[in-house]
Every structure is written in structure tokens, then in C-alpha cells.
Amino acid sequence: MRENHTVQVTSALYEMLKTEVPGKSPMTVASMQIGTSYQTLRRKLISGKLSLNDFESLCELLNLDPGFVYAHPDQARSQKK
């Protein structure tokens, strides 16, 4: 159950990053924020294997509270739309 929730959280984060980060390539901006490549970030977000530090950095980039995003990924996603 917990693993499934983590995948939901990172999936919501992935969707928000694709649409909410300013710049030509939002995922490139996000990957630079955590110091990794675009492909690695994408793979981590889709698989749900994002570290806590990376998760917090990406939430900061989106101006979201990490606790809220983790507890309510769907609400966080709809809030950013």
C-alpha cells in the first residue's frame, strides 16, 4: 500500500513539474534543481524511487509544502492547475 501511495505522489509531482515549472523545458529545470539528468529524474519520478531530499527540492521549486504533497497528491495536483 505504501509503495503504491509513493508512486501516486511522485506521479503527481511529475505532472506538476511538466506544466508548472517556468522555462523552455520544465523537466530540464527540475533536473538541474536536484543535480541529475532529465532521464534519471523522469525514471525516478515514474518509478516512485525519489529520495526525500530530491522530493523536498522539487516541492520547493513548485512552491508546495512537501507534507501536503505527500499526504494529498491529487489535491496538490489540482491546486496547481
Phi, psi and omega in degrees: 000313182297318180297319178297320178295319179299319177296321176298317181296310182291330176294317177297318178298317178301313179297318179293320180296321181295332186249339190253343183277125181291148178127173181294317182233094184304321181290330176292318177300315180296319180293325177292328179301323182253002174074045178220176179277161178303312183296319179295316178299314180301315180296317180296319181292318182290322182279342183083017183253051180265135179289160180299318179298316179295318178302313180295320179296319180289324175296321177298319178300325180271000184057046178238151176282122182302323179296319178294316180298318181292319183285326186223068184300322181290321178293320179297318180296314181289332178295325182278350181282000000 
